Amino acid sequence: MRQRATSVEEVKRKIAELKGKDLSVAVNRGRKKVTRMSGVIVDLFPSVFTFRAAAGDLVSFSYSDVICGDIVFRETAR
């Protein structure tokens, strides 16, 4: 089933709501490779946002990755 078109502004708003919350992230790296990590969204910028993984790594993602479905967020319970 086709997904409803999502605007960049809508994605930015949703990610801003998730900032500071404990999240589980699945990143589709292509060719059936999926990287899973948990952590927190640290900063929001005009084109990208940064994610601090529980392992201490700082990773940046673009909002278009979320629109394309390459990145999926899930809130985790504390």
Secondary structure, DSSP 4 states (H G I P E B T S, - for coil): -PPPP--HHHHHHHHHHHTTS-EEEEEEEETTEEEEEEEEEEEE-SSEEEEEETTS-EEEEEHHHHHHTSEEEEE---
